[in-house]
Amino acid sequence: MKKAARKKKETMVENVAEQVVEALIPEVQEQKKVKKLFSNKPFLISSIFVLLIIIGATGFFAFLYFQKDAPQNSKNSQLNSGEIEALVKEVGEKVALPVGEVPTIATVSDIEKLAGQPFFKNAQNGDKVLIYASTKEAILYRPSIGKVISMAPVNNPEAAVPTPSLEPNVNASATPSLDPSVVPADTKIKVAVLNSTKEAGLAKKGAALLDKNKYEVVSTSNAQGEYAETTVSQIDKSKVKDADLKSIIASFSKIKASAKSLPTGEATPAGADAVIILGSDFSEAY
């Protein structure tokens, strides 16, 4: 009996001592709480998993928010493939372009720095430069009015030197090294090409043989009559000289074309200084 009472008394003393220690040392109490929390492993794992989900969701929605409100000027300023295709199609309606090649395209951004280059004599800021490596030619085009301003051969498209006055777009990294002997677009001889045969697409084939630095093809269509011989006719004699006729005839080296007046019954195409009528001889040779 005395032994049991003594044991009970010792237990009470230990409990009181433990309470006093915990009251005096808060860290002991915190350590017990942490120990108790970690002793419940399933609860701990579930809590951490839920916390990670909340953090991840918050980060995701924050990302969407900042993407939505991101400044518009941070977007890529280069032309995308759709814009390039539209530009090439637009220019292709004005002049014959190489088939199967995506051109290098650049935008004129500082015309004052291009003042010494004849190719850019009539250029304006915003004009587009299309450079074709296969045919080594460059085309200056003004989208605002839908007009080709000038065309020139490119000496070396692959070795073109970058310049800050041209802003490169998709597939473009430099300005072309251009031939200094460039004929401005407004002084070129405007030529219409007529197909007098039954072969479709012959007029465009003939137009592609002309020197684009000297001649601007204003139209390609069918002639009223059928002719055996290819002829070149002067319409505006103040612009088209005999030397010009010989130069146009020389473009068709596989045949013996000749200079003649426009045949009776053939209407003069609008805007043409000279008219080329392709005969059956051209169809057979080309």
BALOBA-1460 file (C-alpha; in Angstrom, 3 decimals):
// residues 286
<rec num="1" residu="m" x="0.000" y="0.000" z="0.000"/>
<rec num="2" residu="k" x="2.801" y="2.394" z="0.939"/>
<rec num="3" residu="k" x="4.663" y="1.384" z="-2.229"/>
<rec num="4" residu="a" x="1.676" y="2.235" z="-4.460"/>
<rec num="5" residu="a" x="1.189" y="5.601" z="-2.773"/>
<rec num="6" residu="r" x="4.881" y="6.391" z="-3.215"/>
<rec num="7" residu="k" x="4.715" y="5.550" z="-6.954"/>
<rec num="8" residu="k" x="1.629" y="7.695" z="-7.468"/>
<rec num="9" residu="k" x="3.337" y="10.601" z="-5.721"/>
<rec num="10" residu="e" x="6.444" y="10.288" z="-7.949"/>
<rec num="11" residu="t" x="4.266" y="10.293" z="-11.057"/>
<rec num="12" residu="m" x="2.474" y="13.456" z="-9.980"/>
<rec num="13" residu="v" x="5.819" y="15.159" z="-9.311"/>
<rec num="14" residu="e" x="7.111" y="14.230" z="-12.795"/>
<rec num="15" residu="n" x="3.965" y="15.623" z="-14.471"/>
<rec num="16" residu="v" x="4.195" y="18.892" z="-12.563"/>
<rec num="17" residu="a" x="7.911" y="19.185" z="-13.454"/>
<rec num="18" residu="e" x="7.187" y="18.588" z="-17.115"/>
<rec num="19" residu="q" x="4.486" y="21.278" z="-17.121"/>
<rec num="20" residu="v" x="6.839" y="23.745" z="-15.455"/>
<rec num="21" residu="v" x="9.587" y="23.070" z="-18.009"/>
<rec num="22" residu="e" x="7.194" y="23.482" z="-20.935"/>
<rec num="23" residu="a" x="5.860" y="26.730" z="-19.505"/>
<rec num="24" residu="l" x="9.352" y="28.105" z="-19.059"/>
<rec num="25" residu="i" x="10.723" y="26.920" z="-22.434"/>
<rec num="26" residu="p" x="8.228" y="27.590" z="-25.325"/>
<rec num="27" residu="e" x="10.532" y="25.829" z="-27.783"/>
<rec num="28" residu="v" x="9.833" y="22.538" z="-26.075"/>
<rec num="29" residu="q" x="6.113" y="23.008" z="-26.657"/>
<rec num="30" residu="e" x="6.667" y="23.865" z="-30.357"/>
<rec num="31" residu="q" x="8.890" y="20.832" z="-30.828"/>
<rec num="32" residu="k" x="6.170" y="18.610" z="-29.410"/>
<rec num="33" residu="k" x="3.628" y="20.097" z="-31.875"/>
<rec num="34" residu="v" x="5.936" y="19.565" z="-34.849"/>
<rec num="35" residu="k" x="6.724" y="16.044" z="-33.699"/>
<rec num="36" residu="k" x="3.022" y="15.320" z="-33.364"/>
<rec num="37" residu="l" x="2.330" y="16.775" z="-36.851"/>
<rec num="38" residu="f" x="5.025" y="14.685" z="-38.518"/>
<rec num="39" residu="s" x="3.889" y="11.591" z="-36.666"/>
<rec num="40" residu="n" x="0.674" y="11.765" z="-38.733"/>
<rec num="41" residu="k" x="2.265" y="10.937" z="-42.131"/>
<rec num="42" residu="p" x="-0.906" y="10.451" z="-44.252"/>
<rec num="43" residu="f" x="-2.217" y="13.847" z="-43.160"/>
<rec num="44" residu="l" x="1.137" y="15.519" z="-43.870"/>
<rec num="45" residu="i" x="1.463" y="14.068" z="-47.382"/>
<rec num="46" residu="s" x="-2.093" y="15.085" z="-48.302"/>
<rec num="47" residu="s" x="-1.510" y="18.645" z="-47.046"/>
<rec num="48" residu="i" x="1.680" y="19.047" z="-49.070"/>
<rec num="49" residu="f" x="-0.026" y="17.687" z="-52.227"/>
<rec num="50" residu="v" x="-2.941" y="20.148" z="-51.892"/>
<rec num="51" residu="l" x="-0.498" y="23.023" z="-51.283"/>
<rec num="52" residu="l" x="1.448" y="22.206" z="-54.448"/>
<rec num="53" residu="i" x="-1.766" y="22.139" z="-56.504"/>
<rec num="54" residu="i" x="-2.757" y="25.587" z="-55.187"/>
<rec num="55" residu="i" x="0.690" y="27.038" z="-55.969"/>
<rec num="56" residu="g" x="0.687" y="25.517" z="-59.479"/>
<rec num="57" residu="a" x="-2.806" y="26.778" z="-60.294"/>
<rec num="58" residu="t" x="-1.945" y="30.263" z="-59.061"/>
<rec num="59" residu="g" x="1.173" y="30.339" z="-61.237"/>
<rec num="60" residu="f" x="-0.759" y="29.131" z="-64.297"/>
<rec num="61" residu="f" x="-3.456" y="31.795" z="-64.026"/>
<rec num="62" residu="a" x="-0.817" y="34.454" z="-63.395"/>
<rec num="63" residu="f" x="0.939" y="33.345" z="-66.599"/>
<rec num="64" residu="l" x="-2.326" y="33.614" z="-68.574"/>
<rec num="65" residu="y" x="-2.982" y="37.051" z="-67.109"/>
<rec num="66" residu="f" x="0.409" y="38.465" z="-68.058"/>
<rec num="67" residu="q" x="0.239" y="36.836" z="-71.511"/>
<rec num="68" residu="k" x="-3.093" y="38.529" z="-72.103"/>
<rec num="69" residu="d" x="-1.879" y="41.938" z="-70.921"/>
<rec num="70" residu="a" x="1.591" y="41.737" z="-72.517"/>
<rec num="71" residu="p" x="2.564" y="44.817" z="-74.574"/>
<rec num="72" residu="q" x="1.643" y="44.494" z="-78.229"/>
<rec num="73" residu="n" x="4.997" y="45.895" z="-79.386"/>
<rec num="74" residu="s" x="6.732" y="42.799" z="-77.999"/>
<rec num="75" residu="k" x="5.306" y="40.712" z="-80.830"/>
<rec num="76" residu="n" x="7.538" y="39.585" z="-83.680"/>
<rec num="77" residu="s" x="7.568" y="42.421" z="-86.245"/>
<rec num="78" residu="q" x="8.654" y="40.170" z="-89.109"/>
<rec num="79" residu="l" x="6.318" y="39.187" z="-91.920"/>
<rec num="80" residu="n" x="4.728" y="35.815" z="-91.445"/>
<rec num="81" residu="s" x="4.344" y="33.275" z="-94.233"/>
<rec num="82" residu="g" x="0.801" y="34.427" z="-95.023"/>
<rec num="83" residu="e" x="1.889" y="38.065" z="-95.372"/>
<rec num="84" residu="i" x="4.812" y="37.083" z="-97.594"/>
<rec num="85" residu="e" x="2.517" y="35.006" z="-99.816"/>
<rec num="86" residu="a" x="0.061" y="37.907" z="-100.107"/>
<rec num="87" residu="l" x="2.840" y="40.371" z="-100.964"/>
<rec num="88" residu="v" x="4.355" y="38.080" z="-103.611"/>
<rec num="89" residu="k" x="0.920" y="37.504" z="-105.140"/>
<rec num="90" residu="e" x="0.274" y="41.258" z="-105.241"/>
<rec num="91" residu="v" x="3.608" y="42.003" z="-106.939"/>
<rec num="92" residu="g" x="3.143" y="39.022" z="-109.274"/>
<rec num="93" residu="e" x="0.032" y="40.667" z="-110.674"/>
<rec num="94" residu="k" x="2.201" y="43.595" z="-111.803"/>
<rec num="95" residu="v" x="5.294" y="41.800" z="-113.168"/>
<rec num="96" residu="a" x="6.360" y="38.250" z="-113.981"/>
<rec num="97" residu="l" x="8.128" y="36.676" z="-110.972"/>
<rec num="98" residu="p" x="10.305" y="33.555" z="-110.689"/>
<rec num="99" residu="v" x="8.225" y="30.473" z="-109.911"/>
<rec num="100" residu="g" x="8.906" y="28.211" z="-106.943"/>
<rec num="101" residu="e" x="11.118" y="30.612" z="-104.951"/>
<rec num="102" residu="v" x="10.322" y="32.541" z="-101.770"/>
<rec num="103" residu="p" x="12.091" y="35.905" z="-102.116"/>
<rec num="104" residu="t" x="14.153" y="37.698" z="-99.518"/>
<rec num="105" residu="i" x="12.043" y="40.662" z="-98.351"/>
<rec num="106" residu="a" x="13.161" y="43.864" z="-96.637"/>
<rec num="107" residu="t" x="11.435" y="47.140" z="-95.769"/>
<rec num="108" residu="v" x="12.898" y="50.600" z="-96.480"/>
<rec num="109" residu="s" x="13.063" y="52.316" z="-93.079"/>
<rec num="110" residu="d" x="15.422" y="55.277" z="-93.613"/>
<rec num="111" residu="i" x="15.417" y="56.562" z="-97.181"/>
<rec num="112" residu="e" x="17.994" y="59.297" z="-96.413"/>
<rec num="113" residu="k" x="20.687" y="56.686" z="-95.855"/>
<rec num="114" residu="l" x="19.956" y="55.164" z="-99.282"/>
<rec num="115" residu="a" x="20.248" y="58.443" z="-101.175"/>
<rec num="116" residu="g" x="23.477" y="57.416" z="-102.916"/>
<rec num="117" residu="q" x="22.028" y="54.259" z="-104.473"/>
<rec num="118" residu="p" x="20.289" y="54.727" z="-107.862"/>
<rec num="119" residu="f" x="18.020" y="51.745" z="-107.192"/>
<rec num="120" residu="f" x="16.417" y="53.673" z="-104.317"/>
<rec num="121" residu="k" x="16.222" y="57.003" z="-106.185"/>
<rec num="122" residu="n" x="12.406" y="57.035" z="-106.132"/>
<rec num="123" residu="a" x="11.972" y="54.950" z="-102.969"/>
<rec num="124" residu="q" x="10.001" y="55.947" z="-99.881"/>
<rec num="125" residu="n" x="9.984" y="54.657" z="-96.324"/>
<rec num="126" residu="g" x="7.692" y="51.651" z="-96.139"/>
<rec num="127" residu="d" x="8.549" y="50.369" z="-99.615"/>
<rec num="128" residu="k" x="9.303" y="46.650" z="-99.888"/>
<rec num="129" residu="v" x="12.363" y="45.146" z="-101.564"/>
<rec num="130" residu="l" x="11.946" y="41.624" z="-103.005"/>
<rec num="131" residu="i" x="15.222" y="39.888" z="-103.822"/>
<rec num="132" residu="y" x="15.302" y="36.727" z="-105.958"/>
<rec num="133" residu="a" x="18.538" y="34.747" z="-105.769"/>
<rec num="134" residu="s" x="17.710" y="32.413" z="-108.672"/>
<rec num="135" residu="t" x="17.369" y="35.239" z="-111.216"/>
<rec num="136" residu="k" x="19.636" y="37.680" z="-109.333"/>
<rec num="137" residu="e" x="17.153" y="40.534" z="-109.439"/>
<rec num="138" residu="a" x="15.614" y="42.947" z="-106.958"/>
<rec num="139" residu="i" x="12.185" y="44.587" z="-107.100"/>
<rec num="140" residu="l" x="11.253" y="47.787" z="-105.260"/>
<rec num="141" residu="y" x="7.506" y="47.775" z="-104.583"/>
<rec num="142" residu="r" x="5.227" y="50.337" z="-102.924"/>
<rec num="143" residu="p" x="2.254" y="48.609" z="-101.241"/>
<rec num="144" residu="s" x="0.500" y="51.919" z="-100.502"/>
<rec num="145" residu="i" x="-0.219" y="52.497" z="-104.199"/>
<rec num="146" residu="g" x="0.260" y="48.953" z="-105.506"/>
<rec num="147" residu="k" x="3.047" y="49.914" z="-107.909"/>
<rec num="148" residu="v" x="6.478" y="48.531" z="-108.837"/>
<rec num="149" residu="i" x="8.893" y="51.462" z="-108.449"/>
<rec num="150" residu="s" x="12.058" y="49.954" z="-109.921"/>
<rec num="151" residu="m" x="13.785" y="46.675" z="-110.793"/>
<rec num="152" residu="a" x="17.498" y="45.909" z="-111.004"/>
<rec num="153" residu="p" x="19.928" y="43.002" z="-111.216"/>
<rec num="154" residu="v" x="21.598" y="41.886" z="-107.989"/>
<rec num="155" residu="n" x="25.332" y="41.368" z="-108.347"/>
<rec num="156" residu="n" x="25.602" y="38.893" z="-105.474"/>
<rec num="157" residu="p" x="22.485" y="38.186" z="-103.367"/>
<rec num="158" residu="e" x="24.377" y="35.906" z="-100.971"/>
<rec num="159" residu="a" x="27.089" y="38.476" z="-100.214"/>
<rec num="160" residu="a" x="24.776" y="41.433" z="-99.681"/>
<rec num="161" residu="v" x="25.880" y="43.849" z="-96.958"/>
<rec num="162" residu="p" x="23.491" y="44.603" z="-94.024"/>
<rec num="163" residu="t" x="22.359" y="48.206" z="-93.596"/>
<rec num="164" residu="p" x="20.298" y="49.944" z="-90.876"/>
<rec num="165" residu="s" x="18.216" y="51.713" z="-93.533"/>
<rec num="166" residu="l" x="16.504" y="48.432" z="-94.442"/>
<rec num="167" residu="e" x="14.538" y="46.431" z="-91.893"/>
<rec num="168" residu="p" x="14.854" y="42.684" z="-92.649"/>
<rec num="169" residu="n" x="11.692" y="40.585" z="-92.596"/>
<rec num="170" residu="v" x="11.224" y="36.839" z="-92.807"/>
<rec num="171" residu="n" x="13.977" y="35.277" z="-94.926"/>
<rec num="172" residu="a" x="15.724" y="38.660" z="-95.234"/>
<rec num="173" residu="s" x="19.029" y="39.707" z="-93.692"/>
<rec num="174" residu="a" x="20.554" y="42.365" z="-95.930"/>
<rec num="175" residu="t" x="20.260" y="44.920" z="-98.686"/>
<rec num="176" residu="p" x="21.149" y="43.792" z="-102.215"/>
<rec num="177" residu="s" x="24.357" y="44.811" z="-103.957"/>
<rec num="178" residu="l" x="22.738" y="46.509" z="-106.922"/>
<rec num="179" residu="d" x="23.946" y="47.338" z="-110.390"/>
<rec num="180" residu="p" x="24.482" y="51.133" z="-110.538"/>
<rec num="181" residu="s" x="23.037" y="51.347" z="-114.063"/>
<rec num="182" residu="v" x="19.393" y="51.198" z="-113.061"/>
<rec num="183" residu="v" x="16.553" y="52.613" z="-115.142"/>
<rec num="184" residu="p" x="13.898" y="54.313" z="-112.936"/>
<rec num="185" residu="a" x="10.428" y="52.803" z="-113.253"/>
<rec num="186" residu="d" x="8.863" y="55.993" z="-114.639"/>
<rec num="187" residu="t" x="11.288" y="56.038" z="-117.620"/>
<rec num="188" residu="k" x="10.904" y="52.415" z="-118.650"/>
<rec num="189" residu="i" x="9.254" y="51.559" z="-121.945"/>
<rec num="190" residu="k" x="5.820" y="50.112" z="-121.293"/>
<rec num="191" residu="v" x="5.191" y="46.996" z="-123.351"/>
<rec num="192" residu="a" x="2.073" y="44.929" z="-124.046"/>
<rec num="193" residu="v" x="2.509" y="41.317" z="-125.161"/>
<rec num="194" residu="l" x="-0.177" y="39.620" z="-127.279"/>
<rec num="195" residu="n" x="-0.513" y="35.936" z="-128.065"/>
<rec num="196" residu="s" x="-1.817" y="35.246" z="-131.582"/>
<rec num="197" residu="t" x="-1.631" y="31.452" z="-131.275"/>
<rec num="198" residu="k" x="-3.849" y="28.860" z="-129.597"/>
<rec num="199" residu="e" x="-1.133" y="27.978" z="-127.082"/>
<rec num="200" residu="a" x="-2.249" y="29.121" z="-123.639"/>
<rec num="201" residu="g" x="0.156" y="31.169" z="-121.534"/>
<rec num="202" residu="l" x="2.410" y="32.153" z="-124.438"/>
<rec num="203" residu="a" x="2.128" y="35.904" z="-123.746"/>
<rec num="204" residu="k" x="3.514" y="35.522" z="-120.212"/>
<rec num="205" residu="k" x="6.307" y="33.326" z="-121.553"/>
<rec num="206" residu="g" x="7.263" y="36.052" z="-124.015"/>
<rec num="207" residu="a" x="7.045" y="38.774" z="-121.344"/>
<rec num="208" residu="a" x="9.463" y="36.835" z="-119.132"/>
<rec num="209" residu="l" x="12.182" y="37.135" z="-121.806"/>
<rec num="210" residu="l" x="12.215" y="40.938" z="-121.738"/>
<rec num="211" residu="d" x="14.827" y="42.908" z="-119.797"/>
<rec num="212" residu="k" x="12.939" y="44.068" z="-116.720"/>
<rec num="213" residu="n" x="15.408" y="46.895" z="-116.164"/>
<rec num="214" residu="k" x="14.373" y="48.538" z="-119.434"/>
<rec num="215" residu="y" x="10.796" y="47.420" z="-120.025"/>
<rec num="216" residu="e" x="7.651" y="47.315" z="-117.937"/>
<rec num="217" residu="v" x="5.055" y="44.783" z="-119.062"/>
<rec num="218" residu="v" x="1.686" y="46.536" z="-118.694"/>
<rec num="219" residu="s" x="-0.456" y="43.653" z="-119.977"/>
<rec num="220" residu="t" x="-0.418" y="40.148" z="-121.445"/>
<rec num="221" residu="s" x="-3.442" y="39.016" z="-123.470"/>
<rec num="222" residu="n" x="-4.620" y="37.453" z="-126.734"/>
<rec num="223" residu="a" x="-4.436" y="39.105" z="-130.149"/>
<rec num="224" residu="q" x="-7.497" y="39.455" z="-132.386"/>
<rec num="225" residu="g" x="-5.890" y="37.674" z="-135.332"/>
<rec num="226" residu="e" x="-3.461" y="34.798" z="-135.859"/>
<rec num="227" residu="y" x="0.032" y="35.504" z="-137.235"/>
<rec num="228" residu="a" x="2.913" y="33.344" z="-138.364"/>
<rec num="229" residu="e" x="5.624" y="35.882" z="-137.545"/>
<rec num="230" residu="t" x="6.400" y="37.670" z="-134.304"/>
<rec num="231" residu="t" x="6.375" y="41.463" z="-134.642"/>
<rec num="232" residu="v" x="7.145" y="44.533" z="-132.530"/>
<rec num="233" residu="s" x="5.179" y="47.749" z="-133.116"/>
<rec num="234" residu="q" x="5.933" y="51.324" z="-132.025"/>
<rec num="235" residu="i" x="2.996" y="53.081" z="-130.367"/>
<rec num="236" residu="d" x="4.691" y="56.061" z="-128.712"/>
<rec num="237" residu="k" x="7.528" y="57.005" z="-131.094"/>
<rec num="238" residu="s" x="8.771" y="59.705" z="-128.710"/>
<rec num="239" residu="k" x="9.715" y="57.008" z="-126.212"/>
<rec num="240" residu="v" x="10.364" y="53.967" z="-128.413"/>
<rec num="241" residu="k" x="13.318" y="54.545" z="-130.735"/>
<rec num="242" residu="d" x="14.707" y="52.252" z="-133.419"/>
<rec num="243" residu="a" x="17.385" y="51.106" z="-130.980"/>
<rec num="244" residu="d" x="14.648" y="50.088" z="-128.566"/>
<rec num="245" residu="l" x="12.901" y="48.034" z="-131.233"/>
<rec num="246" residu="k" x="16.147" y="46.232" z="-132.026"/>
<rec num="247" residu="s" x="16.707" y="45.581" z="-128.334"/>
<rec num="248" residu="i" x="13.230" y="44.072" z="-127.913"/>
<rec num="249" residu="i" x="13.675" y="41.932" z="-131.036"/>
<rec num="250" residu="a" x="17.018" y="40.716" z="-129.684"/>
<rec num="251" residu="s" x="15.185" y="39.382" z="-126.604"/>
<rec num="252" residu="f" x="13.736" y="36.632" z="-128.814"/>
<rec num="253" residu="s" x="17.028" y="35.192" z="-130.040"/>
<rec num="254" residu="k" x="15.572" y="31.881" z="-131.253"/>
<rec num="255" residu="i" x="13.412" y="33.502" z="-133.951"/>
<rec num="256" residu="k" x="13.624" y="36.281" z="-136.543"/>
<rec num="257" residu="a" x="11.141" y="38.833" z="-135.233"/>
<rec num="258" residu="s" x="10.656" y="42.100" z="-137.104"/>
<rec num="259" residu="a" x="9.509" y="45.684" z="-136.508"/>
<rec num="260" residu="k" x="6.167" y="46.455" z="-138.125"/>
<rec num="261" residu="s" x="3.157" y="48.707" z="-137.674"/>
<rec num="262" residu="l" x="0.337" y="47.352" z="-135.546"/>
<rec num="263" residu="p" x="-1.857" y="45.202" z="-137.807"/>
<rec num="264" residu="t" x="-5.275" y="46.522" z="-138.804"/>
<rec num="265" residu="g" x="-7.939" y="45.180" z="-136.498"/>
<rec num="266" residu="e" x="-5.656" y="45.031" z="-133.463"/>
<rec num="267" residu="a" x="-6.515" y="47.500" z="-130.696"/>
<rec num="268" residu="t" x="-3.720" y="49.236" z="-128.829"/>
<rec num="269" residu="p" x="-3.600" y="47.973" z="-125.208"/>
<rec num="270" residu="a" x="-3.997" y="50.742" z="-122.641"/>
<rec num="271" residu="g" x="-0.779" y="52.358" z="-121.470"/>
<rec num="272" residu="a" x="1.482" y="50.579" z="-123.975"/>
<rec num="273" residu="d" x="4.397" y="52.356" z="-125.660"/>
<rec num="274" residu="a" x="5.125" y="49.268" z="-127.771"/>
<rec num="275" residu="v" x="3.179" y="46.113" z="-128.643"/>
<rec num="276" residu="i" x="4.659" y="42.649" z="-129.210"/>
<rec num="277" residu="i" x="2.557" y="40.126" z="-131.091"/>
<rec num="278" residu="l" x="3.835" y="36.570" z="-130.708"/>
<rec num="279" residu="g" x="3.321" y="34.439" z="-133.808"/>
<rec num="280" residu="s" x="3.417" y="30.698" z="-134.435"/>
<rec num="281" residu="d" x="7.198" y="30.955" z="-134.964"/>
<rec num="282" residu="f" x="7.582" y="31.902" z="-131.296"/>
<rec num="283" residu="s" x="5.320" y="29.044" z="-130.218"/>
<rec num="284" residu="e" x="7.427" y="26.528" z="-132.163"/>
<rec num="285" residu="a" x="10.772" y="27.896" z="-130.934"/>
<rec num="286" residu="y" x="9.888" y="28.369" z="-127.276"/>
